[in-house]
Amino acid sequence: MTNEAVLWTGAGQIGMAIARRVGYGKKILVGDKSIANANAIAKIMNEAGFDVEPYEMDLSSRESILGIIARAQELGEITTLINAAGVSPSQAPIETILKVDLYGTAVLLEEVGKVIAPGGVGVTISSQSGKRMPQLTPEEDRALACTPTEELLDLPLLQPENVRDTLHAYQLAKRCNEKRVMFEACRWGEKGARINSISPGIIVTPLAIDEFNGPRGDFYKNMFAKCPAGRPGTADEVGALAELVMGPQGAFISGSDFLIDGGATASYYYGPLQPEKQE
């Protein structure tokens, strides 16, 4: 064992797939709003030979984020961040999506960036959804990237009258994730550390199953049926990409976003998923 600590938020299948690839030999702290989820996934990991401690935390709270960071520092030097926490359009209202997926992720990247070890690396899970939203203005993109975290939710484009529905809120949050990663990569780089994001498409997880059974279920089923891959993805495929990006082979990669969606975004723009061709 080393004195290295992995800070992992979001006790789900994607986070676990990544932790299995980058967490061996390290102390892993897994945080989730549901301590039951954290306990369950820690048990699975520990029974597979990893060293995982569960922790109850709320990504929408700066105080809670600082708490899990402090606990991780007690376990060792934080060398790895895996942020797989978030809520989907079918799971939460607009306000919660923006507070968790947008604000919370920005705070987590900011605060971990202050303490990440030299040579450290992080990845945050974004979404293909942000790629399907119309382009923002350069000024709006810069605001999402650079606005102080405590002022983010006050931005005009995030006000209720400008957010159409929960899907739009989710798209805005994921666009913000990409921009914050670019911004924070410059700060992490000052410590010799790297941060990137991964934007999965339809990945079979409990969250995705919620979406399949939700009001937009037919939309998502149509998406993976008409993407070039012709199927949804697996958490292990996301984990394999994360291992490359976070490992020594990815040492020259920082501030980037990686789309892994079976070609669904390509099909949305140039294939059978184009909006005007959808039934």
C-alpha positions in Angstrom: 0.0 0.0 0.0 1.0 3.6 -0.6 0.0 6.8 1.1 -1.9 7.8 -2.0 -5.6 8.6 -1.7 -8.3 8.4 -4.4 -11.2 10.8 -3.9 -14.3 9.3 -5.7 -17.7 10.9 -5.7 -20.8 9.2 -7.0 -21.1 5.5 -6.0 -22.2 4.2 -9.3 -21.2 1.8 -12.0 -19.1 4.3 -14.1 -17.2 5.5 -11.0 -16.5 1.9 -9.9 -15.3 0.9 -13.4 -12.8 3.8 -13.3 -11.8 3.2 -9.6 -11.0 -0.5 -10.4 -8.5 0.6 -13.1 -6.7 3.4 -11.2 -7.3 2.7 -7.5 -5.4 -0.5 -6.8 -2.8 -0.2 -4.1 -4.3 3.1 -2.9 -6.8 4.2 -0.2 -10.1 5.0 -1.9 -12.7 7.2 -0.4 -16.1 6.9 -2.1 -18.7 9.6 -1.4 -22.4 9.5 -2.2 -25.5 11.4 -1.0 -26.9 7.9 -0.1 -24.6 6.3 2.5 -26.4 3.0 1.6 -25.1 3.3 -2.0 -21.6 4.1 -0.7 -21.6 1.2 1.7 -22.8 -1.2 -1.0 -20.3 -0.3 -3.6 -17.5 -0.2 -1.0 -18.4 -3.7 0.0 -18.2 -4.9 -3.6 -14.8 -3.2 -4.1 -13.3 -4.4 -0.8 -14.4 -8.0 -1.5 -12.5 -7.6 -4.8 -9.2 -6.7 -3.0 -9.4 -2.9 -3.0 -9.3 -0.6 0.1 -12.4 1.5 0.0 -14.1 3.6 2.7 -17.6 4.9 2.3 -18.5 8.5 3.1 -21.8 10.4 3.0 -21.6 13.6 1.1 -23.7 16.1 -0.9 -22.2 17.5 -4.1 -24.5 20.5 -3.9 -22.9 21.7 -0.7 -19.4 23.3 -0.5 -19.3 22.4 3.2 -19.9 18.7 2.4 -17.3 18.8 -0.4 -14.7 20.3 2.0 -15.6 17.6 4.4 -14.9 14.7 2.1 -11.7 16.4 0.9 -10.5 16.7 4.5 -11.3 13.0 5.2 -9.4 12.0 2.0 -6.4 14.0 3.2 -6.4 12.0 6.5 -6.1 8.8 4.5 -3.2 10.0 2.3 -2.1 12.5 -0.3 -4.8 13.0 -2.8 -3.4 11.9 -6.1 -6.6 11.0 -8.0 -10.1 12.5 -8.4 -13.0 10.6 -9.9 -16.1 12.6 -10.1 -19.0 10.5 -11.2 -21.7 12.2 -9.1 -24.8 13.8 -10.6 -28.5 13.7 -11.3 -30.3 13.2 -14.6 -33.2 15.1 -16.2 -35.7 12.5 -15.1 -34.4 12.4 -11.5 -34.5 16.0 -10.3 -36.0 19.4 -11.0 -34.1 22.2 -12.8 -32.9 23.8 -9.6 -31.4 20.6 -8.3 -29.7 19.7 -11.6 -28.0 23.1 -11.7 -27.0 23.0 -8.0 -25.6 19.5 -8.2 -24.3 18.9 -11.7 -23.2 22.5 -12.5 -22.4 24.3 -9.2 -21.3 21.2 -7.3 -18.9 19.9 -10.0 -17.4 23.4 -10.3 -16.8 23.6 -6.5 -15.3 20.1 -6.4 -12.8 20.8 -9.2 -11.9 24.1 -7.6 -11.3 22.7 -4.1 -9.5 19.5 -5.1 -7.3 21.6 -7.4 -6.1 23.4 -4.3 -4.8 20.2 -2.7 -4.1 17.8 -5.5 -0.6 16.3 -5.3 2.0 17.1 -7.9 1.6 14.6 -10.7 -2.0 14.0 -9.7 -4.9 13.5 -12.1 -8.6 13.9 -12.2 -11.6 13.0 -14.4 -15.1 14.3 -14.2 -18.0 12.6 -15.9 -19.9 15.0 -18.2 -22.4 13.9 -20.9 -23.0 13.8 -24.6 -26.1 15.8 -23.9 -24.0 19.0 -23.7 -22.9 18.4 -27.3 -26.5 18.6 -28.7 -27.3 22.0 -27.3 -26.9 24.9 -29.7 -23.6 26.8 -29.4 -23.5 29.5 -26.7 -21.9 32.9 -27.4 -18.2 33.2 -26.6 -19.2 35.5 -23.7 -21.5 32.9 -22.3 -18.9 30.1 -22.6 -16.4 32.3 -20.8 -18.8 33.1 -18.1 -19.4 29.3 -17.5 -15.7 28.7 -17.4 -14.4 31.6 -15.4 -17.2 33.0 -13.1 -16.4 32.5 -9.4 -18.2 29.4 -8.2 -20.4 31.2 -5.7 -21.6 33.5 -8.5 -22.3 30.8 -11.1 -25.9 30.2 -10.4 -26.6 34.0 -10.7 -25.6 34.0 -14.4 -28.4 35.3 -16.7 -28.4 32.1 -18.9 -29.1 30.0 -15.8 -32.1 31.9 -14.6 -35.5 30.2 -14.6 -36.9 32.2 -17.4 -34.0 31.1 -19.6 -34.0 27.4 -18.8 -36.7 25.6 -20.7 -36.9 22.2 -18.9 -34.8 19.7 -17.0 -33.1 18.5 -20.1 -32.0 22.0 -21.0 -30.7 22.4 -17.4 -28.8 19.2 -17.8 -27.3 20.3 -21.1 -26.3 23.6 -19.6 -24.7 21.9 -16.6 -22.7 19.5 -18.9 -21.5 22.4 -21.1 -20.4 24.1 -17.9 -18.5 21.0 -16.8 -16.5 21.1 -20.0 -15.7 24.7 -19.7 -14.8 24.4 -16.0 -12.4 21.6 -16.8 -10.6 23.8 -19.3 -10.4 26.6 -16.7 -9.3 24.4 -13.9 -6.7 22.6 -16.0 -4.7 25.8 -16.0 -4.9 26.0 -12.2 -4.2 22.3 -11.7 -1.2 22.6 -14.1 0.4 25.0 -11.7 0.7 22.1 -9.3 1.9 19.7 -12.0 -1.5 18.0 -12.1 -4.1 17.2 -14.8 -7.9 17.3 -15.1 -10.1 16.1 -18.0 -13.7 15.2 -18.6 -15.4 12.3 -20.3 -18.8 12.7 -22.0 -20.6 9.3 -22.2 -23.6 8.6 -24.3 -26.2 6.0 -23.3 -24.4 3.7 -20.8 -26.3 1.0 -19.1 -26.4 1.9 -15.4 -29.2 2.3 -12.9 -29.4 6.0 -13.8 -29.8 5.2 -17.5 -32.5 2.6 -16.7 -34.3 5.4 -14.9 -34.1 7.4 -18.1 -35.3 4.5 -20.2 -38.4 4.2 -17.9 -38.9 8.0 -17.7 -40.8 10.4 -19.9 -37.9 10.5 -22.5 -37.4 6.8 -22.5 -38.4 6.3 -26.2 -36.1 9.1 -27.2 -33.1 7.4 -25.5 -34.0 4.0 -26.9 -34.2 5.5 -30.4 -30.9 7.2 -29.9 -28.8 4.0 -29.2 -30.8 2.1 -31.9 -29.9 4.6 -34.6 -26.3 5.5 -33.5 -23.5 3.9 -35.6 -22.7 1.4 -32.8 -26.3 0.3 -32.7 -26.3 -0.3 -28.9 -25.8 1.4 -25.6 -22.4 1.3 -24.0 -21.1 -0.2 -20.8 -19.4 1.3 -17.7 -16.3 -0.8 -18.4 -15.9 0.9 -21.8 -15.9 4.3 -20.1 -13.5 2.9 -17.5 -11.1 1.8 -20.2 -11.1 5.3 -21.7 -10.5 6.9 -18.3 -7.6 4.5 -17.7 -5.9 5.8 -20.9 -6.6 9.4 -20.1 -5.6 9.2 -16.5 -2.6 7.0 -17.0 1.0 7.6 -18.1 -0.1 7.3 -21.8 -2.3 10.4 -21.2 0.4 12.5 -19.6 0.1 15.2 -22.3 -3.7 15.4 -22.0 -5.3 18.1 -19.8 -8.3 20.4 -20.1 -9.9 18.1 -22.7 -13.3 16.4 -23.0 -13.7 12.9 -24.5 -16.9 11.9 -26.2 -17.8 8.2 -25.9 -21.3 7.7 -27.3 -21.2 5.0 -30.0 -21.5 7.8 -32.6 -24.8 9.1 -31.4 -23.7 12.7 -31.5 -22.4 12.2 -35.1 -25.8 10.7 -36.0 -27.6 13.6 -34.4 -25.9 16.0 -36.7 -25.3 14.0 -39.8 -27.2 10.8 -39.6 -30.6 9.3 -38.9 -30.9 11.0 -35.6 -31.0 14.5 -37.1 -34.1 16.2 -35.5 -35.8 16.8 -38.8 -35.5 13.1 -39.7 -36.9 11.8 -36.4 -40.4 10.5 -36.3 
